[in-house]
Amino acid sequence: MPSRPVRWLLKLLAVVSLALGIIGAFLPLLPTVPFVLLAAWAAARSSPRLSNWLESHPRMGPQIRDWRLGGVVRRPAKWIATLMMAGGAANMLVFVRPLWLPVAATAVMASVALWLWRRPERPPT
């Protein structure tokens, strides 16, 4: 078990990450799942109560458990993430200038999508 100051910093990281994940559910360019996974990691090391709440949550719990079982990302989550990134990229390409900024962001999102689609879709047997 980490020292008390480290536990408090991890709890703070968990709460801030969870808040950013929740905000990301409503903002198309802010990711949700990476922040929730970071919150779950920090909570598992600092707050058994928060960790239990996250893992038993009906929306976040299955994704956390899948990730812990080998980096699994289910196909519906892959499609949602890909469509959200594509929508965000299209929106930026139309409305954001200078043009290099949305082009760079789109390249990053394409790299993330490629990585995401290479993740397993089922836990190992």
C-alpha positions as CSV (number, residue, x, y, z in Angstrom):
1,M,0.0,0.0,0.0
2,P,1.4,3.4,-0.9
3,S,2.1,6.1,1.7
4,R,-0.6,8.4,2.7
5,P,0.5,11.4,0.5
6,V,0.8,9.1,-2.5
7,R,-2.7,7.7,-1.8
8,W,-4.1,11.2,-1.7
9,L,-2.4,12.1,-5.0
10,L,-3.7,8.9,-6.6
11,K,-7.2,9.6,-5.3
12,L,-7.0,13.1,-6.7
13,L,-5.8,11.7,-10.0
14,A,-8.8,9.2,-10.0
15,V,-11.4,11.9,-9.3
16,V,-10.0,14.3,-11.9
17,S,-9.7,11.6,-14.5
18,L,-13.2,10.4,-13.8
19,A,-14.5,14.0,-14.1
20,L,-12.7,14.4,-17.4
21,G,-14.1,11.1,-18.6
22,I,-17.6,12.1,-17.8
23,I,-17.1,15.5,-19.5
24,G,-15.7,13.6,-22.5
25,A,-19.0,11.7,-22.8
26,F,-20.5,15.0,-23.9
27,L,-17.7,16.7,-25.8
28,P,-16.7,15.0,-29.1
29,L,-13.0,15.7,-29.0
30,L,-12.3,14.7,-25.4
31,P,-12.0,10.9,-25.0
32,T,-14.0,9.1,-22.3
33,V,-12.6,5.6,-21.9
34,P,-8.9,6.5,-21.4
35,F,-9.8,8.8,-18.6
36,V,-12.1,6.2,-17.0
37,L,-9.3,3.5,-17.3
38,L,-6.8,5.9,-15.7
39,A,-9.3,6.6,-12.9
40,A,-9.8,2.9,-12.4
41,W,-6.0,2.4,-12.2
42,A,-5.5,5.2,-9.7
43,A,-8.6,4.2,-7.6
44,A,-7.4,0.6,-7.4
45,R,-4.2,1.8,-5.8
46,S,-5.7,4.4,-3.5
47,S,-9.4,4.0,-2.8
48,P,-11.0,0.5,-2.5
49,R,-14.5,2.2,-2.3
50,L,-14.1,4.2,-5.5
51,S,-12.5,1.2,-7.3
52,N,-15.4,-1.0,-6.3
53,W,-17.9,1.6,-7.4
54,L,-16.2,2.0,-10.8
55,E,-15.9,-1.8,-11.4
56,S,-19.6,-2.4,-10.4
57,H,-20.9,0.6,-12.4
58,P,-23.3,-0.7,-15.1
59,R,-21.7,1.5,-17.9
60,M,-18.1,1.7,-16.9
61,G,-17.5,-1.5,-15.1
62,P,-17.6,-3.9,-18.1
63,Q,-15.1,-1.8,-20.0
64,I,-12.8,-1.7,-17.0
65,R,-13.0,-5.4,-16.5
66,D,-12.5,-6.1,-20.2
67,W,-9.4,-3.9,-20.3
68,R,-7.9,-5.7,-17.2
69,L,-8.5,-9.1,-18.9
70,G,-6.0,-8.3,-21.6
71,G,-6.6,-4.9,-23.1
72,V,-9.9,-6.0,-24.6
73,V,-12.1,-3.4,-26.4
74,R,-15.4,-4.7,-27.6
75,R,-16.4,-4.0,-31.2
76,P,-19.4,-1.7,-30.4
77,A,-17.0,0.5,-28.4
78,K,-14.6,0.5,-31.3
79,W,-17.3,1.7,-33.7
80,I,-18.5,4.4,-31.4
81,A,-15.0,5.7,-30.8
82,T,-14.2,5.6,-34.5
83,L,-17.4,7.4,-35.5
84,M,-16.9,10.1,-32.8
85,M,-13.3,10.7,-33.9
86,A,-14.4,10.9,-37.6
87,G,-17.2,13.4,-36.6
88,G,-14.7,15.4,-34.6
89,A,-12.2,15.4,-37.5
90,A,-14.8,16.4,-40.0
91,N,-16.0,19.2,-37.8
92,M,-12.5,20.5,-37.2
93,L,-11.6,20.3,-40.9
94,V,-14.6,22.5,-41.7
95,F,-14.4,25.0,-38.8
96,V,-10.8,25.2,-37.5
97,R,-8.1,27.3,-39.1
98,P,-5.1,27.3,-39.7
99,L,-5.6,24.1,-41.6
100,W,-2.5,22.4,-40.2
101,L,-4.1,22.1,-36.8
102,P,-7.1,19.9,-37.8
103,V,-4.9,17.9,-40.2
104,A,-2.5,17.2,-37.3
105,A,-5.4,16.3,-35.0
106,T,-6.9,14.1,-37.7
107,A,-3.6,12.2,-38.1
108,V,-3.5,11.6,-34.4
109,M,-7.1,10.4,-34.3
110,A,-6.4,8.1,-37.3
111,S,-3.4,6.6,-35.4
112,V,-5.5,6.1,-32.3
113,A,-8.2,4.4,-34.4
114,L,-5.6,2.1,-36.0
115,W,-4.3,1.1,-32.6
116,L,-7.9,0.7,-31.3
117,W,-8.9,-1.7,-34.0
118,R,-5.8,-3.8,-33.4
119,R,-7.0,-4.5,-29.8
120,P,-8.6,-7.8,-29.0
121,E,-12.4,-7.9,-28.9
122,R,-12.8,-10.9,-26.6
123,P,-11.0,-11.9,-23.4
124,P,-8.3,-14.6,-23.8
125,T,-9.6,-18.1,-23.2
